[in-house]
Amino acid sequence: MAYGGNDSIGQHLPLTKRVYDDAIVTGVENYVTLLSLASQRKQEPKSEIPMNQENTLRWLKFGSALTMLFGILVAAAATPIGAAPTQFLADLIFFPIDGAQDLTAPETRLISAIGGGVMAGWGVILWMLSTHLFPRDQALAAKLIITSIVTWFVIDSTGSMLAGAPLNAAFNVSFLLIFCVPLWRYR
């Protein structure tokens, strides 16, 4: 049969038009249902404070800069001139503030230089992950940063407790929160 003047095509036309009309009506109904569901979803109250990517990035940069600055502060304790702020911090951590802590031994100064350098370098890596990887792959950046922060937290806080400096372990919680709270939703 050739397409064109054949009556058999004409008899299928009403059926085709009815199927087409039903598809249009069904499509419109589905679209209206989706719009209704979407508007209901937007109206539901949120249980958490939304933190967009820009705010998360701000917190990550802040935490990274703080980590670098703290590393520089600790490394500065390797010199007699730069030891005063770290000396005071050690005195505060081993409360009461009585000046009993002494950071002038050569081995203590060496450990300060090494530990401070490692911490400053870690801060640089955290900054790089935050500014270069996080905008492209939030889940991977969050996984890497949270894993490194939690590893540091467990080791540093355990060592602090064993060394008789529980106040340092308490201070560590603030570093942990600076990074983990904004990243928790991306993990």
N, C-alpha and C positions, 0 to 999 in steps of 0.2 A: 504494500500500500504506500502510495506517495503521500507526503505531507501536503496538505492543501485542501482541496475541495471534497474530501471524503466525509460522509456523514458520521462514520464511526468515531471520529475525533470529536465532533460536536457533542455526541452523547456522553463523552467522558468529561467534557468541560464543566458541567455543573458539579460533578464529583470533585474535580481538581480545585475548583473555586471554593467549595465547601471545606476541603482539607486545608487550603491556603488560609481561608478566613479563620478556621479553628486554630491554626498555628499562630496567627497574628493575635487572636484573643488570648490564647494561652501564654504567649510571649509577653504581652502587656500585663497580664495578671502576675506572672512571675516577676517582672520588673517592679511592679507596684509592691509586691511582697518583699522583695529585696530592699527597696527604698524604706519601707516601713521598719524592717529589722534594723537597717543601718541607723535610722533616726532614733530607735529605741536604745541601741547600743551607745550612741553618743550621749544620751541623757542619763545613763547609769552613772552613779557617783563613783569616782575613782578611790581606791583604798590606799593609794600611796601618792606621794607628791611626785608629779611627773618630772623627770630630769632628762631634758633633751640632750642631744649629742654635744651641743655647744657648751652646756653647763658641765657635762661630764668631762669634756676636754679641759675646761678651766680648772676643775678639781685635780685632774691628773697632772696638769702642768704645775699647779701649786704644790702638790705632793712631791713631784720630781725635783722642783727647785729647792724645796725644804730638805729633801734627802741630800742633794748636792751641797747645800750650805752647811748642813750638819757634818757631812764628810770633811769639808774644808776646815770646819771648826775643830774636829777631832785631829786631823792631820796637822793643824797649826800647833797642837800641843807637843809636837816633836821638837819645837824650839822653845827656849826659856821665855822669850818675849810673847809668843802666842799661846802659852800654856794657861794663862790666867782664866779665860772663860771656861775652858775644859776643867780646870782645877775646881772652879766654883760649882760646875755641873756635877762633878764627882762628889763634892762635899754635900750638895743638895740630895743626890741620890742615896748616899750613905748617911742619911739624916741621923742626928741633928747637924746643923751647920756649925762645925767646930774647928775646921782647918786641919783635921787629922789626916786627911788623904794627901798623899805625896805622889806626884806624877813626874818627879825629876830624875828617876833612875833611868839609865840609858836603855835598858830593855823595855821599860814602860813607854819611853819616847819612841822607840822603834815600832812597837805594837800600835801606838797612836798613828804614826805615819802610814803604816801598812793598812790598818783598819779604816782610817780616814780616806785614804786613796781608793780603797775598794768601795767604800760607801759613796764617795763622790762619783766614781765610775758607774756604779749601779744607778745612781740618780740620772746620769747622762743617758744610760740605756733606757730607763723608764721614760725619760723625756722623748727619746727617739721613737719608742714604741707608741707613745701617746700621740705624737704629732704626725708620724709617718704611716704607721700601721693602723691605728685605731680608726681614722676616717675611712679607710678602705675595707677593713675586716674587723668589725667590733668584737665578734666572738673570739677570734684568735688572739687579738690584743688583750682582751679581758682574761682569757685563759693563761696567757704567758705572765701577765702582770700579777694576777691573783696568786698563781702558783709561786712566783718568786717572793711576794710579800708574805704569804702564809709560811713558806719555808723559813724566811728570815725571822718572822715573828716567833715561831716555835723554838728555834735554836737560840735566838737572842734572849727571849723571855725565860726559857729554861735555864740558860747559863746565868742570867741575872738572879734568879731565885737561888740557884746553887751557890752563887757568890755572896749571898746575903744582901742583895739589892732589889727587893720586891718593888720598890718605887719605880725603878727603871722598867720593870715588866708592865707596870700600870701605865707609864708614859708610852710604851710601845703600842698600847691599844689605840692611841690617837693616830699613829702612823697607819696602823692596820685599817682603821675606819676611813681615813682620808682617801685611800685607794679602793678598798673593797665595797664601800657603800655605793659610790657612783657606778661601779662596774658590775655589781651583782646581777642586774637585769640583763647583761650581755653574755653571761657565762654559758 
